Amino acid sequence: MVKYLFVLSQDDNEKATRCFQFAKIAAEKGHAVNLFFVDDGVMWADSTRDLKLATTTGDCPGDYLPFLVEKEVPIGV
């Protein structure tokens, strides 16, 4: 098992989606995963935020972040 720490420092839909996607993949493979929001990335800690804004590839943060919350992946702010 590998330990992963994903740090999101920007309020950017594309970057957040990738961050959450990679964290989900690592968690699904059984690795220890932590997320940390810093700087403008703390905007993603807002539970009322719309997670359905699509990226250029068609996926969205809502495709990945709910899984991480459900699996109780630690998220630091």
QUIZI-V496325 format. One record per pair of residues at least 12 apart in sequence whose C-alpha atoms are under 10 Angstrom apart, sorted by the first residue. I is the first residue (numbers start at 1). J is the second residue. D is the distance in whole Angstrom. If there is no record, write none. Layout:
# QUIZI-V496325
{{I;J;D} {I;J;D}}
This chain:
# QUIZI-V496325
{{1;26;10} {1;29;9} {1;30;7} {1;31;5} {1;32;7} {2;26;9} {2;27;10} {2;29;10} {2;30;8} {2;31;5} {2;32;6} {2;33;9} {3;26;9} {3;27;10} {3;30;10} {3;31;6} {3;32;5} {3;33;6} {3;34;8} {4;22;10} {4;23;8} {4;26;8} {4;27;9} {4;31;7} {4;32;6} {4;33;5} {4;34;6} {4;35;8} {5;23;8} {5;32;9} {5;33;6} {5;34;5} {5;35;6} {5;36;7} {5;74;10} {5;75;10} {6;19;7} {6;20;8} {6;22;8} {6;23;7} {6;33;8} {6;34;6} {6;35;5} {6;36;6} {6;37;9} {6;75;9} {7;19;8} {7;34;9} {7;35;6} {7;36;5} {7;37;6} {7;38;7} {7;41;8} {7;75;10} {7;76;9} {7;77;10} {8;20;9} {8;35;8} {8;36;6} {8;37;5} {8;38;6} {8;39;8} {8;40;8} {8;41;5} {8;42;8} {8;43;10} {8;44;9} {8;77;10} {9;36;8} {9;37;6} {9;38;5} {9;39;5} {9;40;6} {9;41;4} {9;42;7} {9;43;9} {9;44;10} {10;37;8} {10;38;8} {10;39;7} {10;40;5} {10;41;4} {10;42;8} {10;43;8} {10;44;9} {11;37;10} {11;38;10} {11;39;9} {11;40;5} {11;41;5} {11;42;8} {11;43;6} {11;44;7} {12;40;9} {12;41;8} {12;43;10} {12;44;9} {13;44;9} {13;51;9} {13;52;10} {13;53;7} {13;54;8} {13;55;7} {13;56;10} {13;60;8} {13;61;7} {14;53;9} {14;54;8} {14;55;6} {14;56;8} {14;57;9} {14;59;9} {14;60;8} {14;61;8} {15;41;10} {15;55;9} {15;61;9} {16;41;8} {16;44;8} {16;55;10} {16;60;9} {16;61;7} {16;64;10} {16;65;9} {17;51;9} {17;53;10} {17;54;9} {17;55;8} {17;59;8} {17;60;6} {17;61;5} {17;62;8} {17;63;8} {17;64;7} {17;65;8} {18;55;10} {18;59;9} {18;60;9} {18;61;8} {18;64;9} {19;35;9} {19;61;9} {19;64;9} {19;65;9} {20;35;9} {20;60;9} {20;61;7} {20;62;9} {20;63;9} {20;64;6} {20;65;6} {20;66;9} {20;67;9} {20;68;8} {21;59;9} {21;60;9} {21;61;8} {21;62;10} {21;63;8} {21;64;6} {21;65;8} {21;67;10} {21;68;9} {22;64;9} {23;35;8} {23;64;8} {23;65;9} {23;67;10} {23;68;8} {23;73;9} {24;63;10} {24;64;6} {24;65;8} {24;66;10} {24;67;7} {24;68;6} {24;71;10} {24;73;9} {25;64;9} {25;68;10} {27;67;9} {27;68;8} {27;71;9} {27;73;8} {28;67;10} {28;68;10} {28;71;10} {32;73;8} {32;74;10} {33;68;9} {33;72;10} {33;73;6} {33;74;7} {33;75;9} {34;68;10} {34;72;10} {34;73;6} {34;74;5} {34;75;6} {34;76;8} {35;68;9} {35;73;7} {35;74;6} {35;75;5} {35;76;6} {35;77;9} {36;74;8} {36;75;5} {36;76;5} {36;77;6} {37;75;7} {37;76;6} {37;77;5} {38;76;9} {38;77;6} {39;77;9} {41;77;9} {42;76;9} {42;77;6} {43;77;10} {44;61;10} {44;65;10} {44;77;9} {45;75;9} {45;76;9} {45;77;7} {50;62;8} {51;63;8} {51;64;9} {51;65;8} {51;66;9}}
